[in-house]
Amino acid sequence: MSKSNSTPLPDVIQGGMGIAVSTWQLAKEVSRNGGLGVVSATALDSVIARRLQDGDLSGDIRRAFKDFPNQNIANEVLNFYFVEGGRAPGKPYLDVPKLSLKPSKLTTNLLIISAFTEVWLAKERNDGLIGINALEKIQLATPATIFGAMLAGVDYVLMGAGIPTQIPEMIRYFVDQKPFRLNIDVTDSKSQHFLAFDPASIVADSIVLARPKFLAIISSHALAAYLAKDEKTRPDGFIVEGSTAGGHNAPPRSKDAIGADGQSKFSILDEADLVKVAKTGLPFWLAGGYGTPANLKLAKELGAVGIQVGSLFALADESGFTNEIKSELLQRLNQGTLSIRTDPFASPTGFPFKIVEITGTLSQPENFDERSRNCDLGYLRTPFERPQGGIGYRCPGEPIKTFEFKGGNSENNISSKCLCNALMADIGLGQIRVDGSTELPLVTLGSDLAGANQLSVKYPKGWKAIQVLEYLRGA
Ligand SMILES: Cc1cc2nc3c(=O)[nH]c(=O)nc-3n(C[C@H](O)[C@H](O)[C@H](O)COP(=O)(O)O)c2cc1C
């Protein structure tokens, strides 16, 4: 059960890095050593479905499934995706159904049991704190994912990439096992749309669910004040994330937001006023280049409880990045040749996205040009109302003609990359295409490498999560 109310607030939060860079193994190590270990919820249904198709050789997933409160669902998912001994070589993965406003039972069940499994494994034989990180942009996965994580006793829910006004209330409804309707943003629609979720459809008997704490990931003090002012939207705390953070960044606020080098350009306008954040009276953590002992100290001096750290943990042994990616990153770090850009257009979300420029990935224009665009995972699709009525879904990463046919403005989508497929490839779960090729990765990391540089001097061959914590705490 959740311990977030009885345990002191953690000094270090390990960022929830998608897709499955923040594995349950990484979160567990951080949590066992006094930090908040966070698993990533992004595309977790595909991750679990693909791990099952790879045979679940360690048996971890099936062990967690045995503890899932609805065994019909566990068996249904196993029957669908589990392949004894793993797929035949070269066989493509069976995809999971795409998210929608009217999801199939399998879609919802898979989301729930996947979040349950990742949290359950992180918490197995572990007394520490575990959180789950979800993206507000992927609204259609939110209720089932959070409920699944709560069934496994998740201690914290963290959410960024949007304005998470509905989540505190949704969590309260789920504690009481009451049905909840999440309002869904539908482009070009004048009517209200919602995704209904009823906990009773999953667990018939009443069970005790503890309320996890909710942390909103924000980049502006105005948003902190807005969320804090109403009980309905008030989180339990904030992660204040700056523009050097890995993954997505909040769009720059200045008008001339693209520099001569083609990167998103951030300014003083993008820095949150921490005095105003503190005025909300809620605890907060600082993220984005704070992963050094000096910056942990500085964060506390600035009124924060501690820091959220991503990149140092993404490079740790327990992260989900493939060994090839990790060793390439570490080698470049040691040589001082690790180059990271903030690309304004790469992400279909429209948010700037940090990209590591390395060979064999979509960061290279020739690899990007060679890939046939398709959208078969679809997590970043957004719903829109068709002129003739009815709801459609589109993503700037899909084929340009398809996107335009669906009414999408293709002005900026020429260089939109399929993050879903690329990020699955980063963790060794890339899809195999009909021509026998495998989807290429696209790697993200924070652009402030001060901490990583210091650690790479100490541990040139790589480090473990516990060594990151020891380093940050000056042990
Ligand atoms: C590989 C990678 C993936 C990330 N993915 C996510 C994500 O899915 N959701 C999120 O809220 N933050 C994500 N982040 C941001 C981190 O959680 C963290 O806030 C950030 O990296 C902190 O900055 P630092 O990298 O300088 O420590 C990601 C960061 C990295 C390095």
The ligand as a Tripos MOL2 file, in Angstrom:
@<TRIPOS>MOLECULE
LIG
   31    33     1     0     0
SMALL
NO_CHARGES

@<TRIPOS>ATOM
      1 C1         16.0220    9.7980  -21.7390 C.3       1 LIG1
      2 C2         15.0850   10.7590  -21.1010 C.ar      1 LIG1
      3 C3         13.7190   10.5980  -21.2360 C.ar      1 LIG1
      4 C4         12.8380   11.4410  -20.5480 C.ar      1 LIG1
      5 N1         11.4960   11.2120  -20.6370 N.ar      1 LIG1
      6 C5         10.6410   11.9190  -19.8560 C.ar      1 LIG1
      7 C6          9.2590   11.5930  -19.8120 C.ar      1 LIG1
      8 O1          8.8010   10.6690  -20.4780 O.2       1 LIG1
      9 N2          8.4450   12.3220  -19.0010 N.ar      1 LIG1
     10 C7          8.9420   13.3430  -18.2070 C.ar      1 LIG1
     11 O2          8.1780   13.9770  -17.4710 O.2       1 LIG1
     12 N3         10.2590   13.6710  -18.2370 N.ar      1 LIG1
     13 C8         11.1000   12.9840  -19.0370 C.ar      1 LIG1
     14 N4         12.4370   13.2880  -19.0410 N.ar      1 LIG1
     15 C9         12.9160   14.3700  -18.1400 C.3       1 LIG1
     16 C10        13.4350   13.8030  -16.8110 C.3       1 LIG1
     17 O3         12.4180   13.1360  -16.1170 O.3       1 LIG1
     18 C11        14.0720   14.8700  -15.9050 C.3       1 LIG1
     19 O4         13.1270   15.7940  -15.4690 O.3       1 LIG1
     20 C12        15.1280   15.6540  -16.6080 C.3       1 LIG1
     21 O5         15.9190   14.8070  -17.3730 O.3       1 LIG1
     22 C13        15.9830   16.3770  -15.5760 C.3       1 LIG1
     23 O6         17.0690   17.0030  -16.1780 O.3       1 LIG1
     24 P1         18.5230   16.3300  -16.2610 P.3       1 LIG1
     25 O7         18.4440   15.3400  -17.3840 O.co2     1 LIG1
     26 O8         19.4200   17.4700  -16.5620 O.co2     1 LIG1
     27 O9         18.7950   15.6620  -14.9480 O.co2     1 LIG1
     28 C14        13.3410   12.4900  -19.7570 C.ar      1 LIG1
     29 C15        14.7360   12.6770  -19.6540 C.ar      1 LIG1
     30 C16        15.5990   11.8310  -20.3090 C.ar      1 LIG1
     31 C17        17.0790   12.0350  -20.1550 C.3       1 LIG1
@<TRIPOS>BOND
     1     1     2 1
     2     2     3 ar
     3     2    30 ar
     4     3     4 ar
     5     4     5 ar
     6     4    28 ar
     7     5     6 ar
     8     6     7 ar
     9     6    13 1
    10     7     8 2
    11     7     9 ar
    12     9    10 ar
    13    10    11 2
    14    10    12 ar
    15    12    13 ar
    16    13    14 ar
    17    14    15 1
    18    14    28 ar
    19    15    16 1
    20    16    17 1
    21    16    18 1
    22    18    19 1
    23    18    20 1
    24    20    21 1
    25    20    22 1
    26    22    23 1
    27    23    24 1
    28    24    25 2
    29    24    26 1
    30    24    27 1
    31    28    29 ar
    32    29    30 ar
    33    30    31 1
@<TRIPOS>SUBSTRUCTURE
     1 LIG1         1 GROUP 0 **** ****
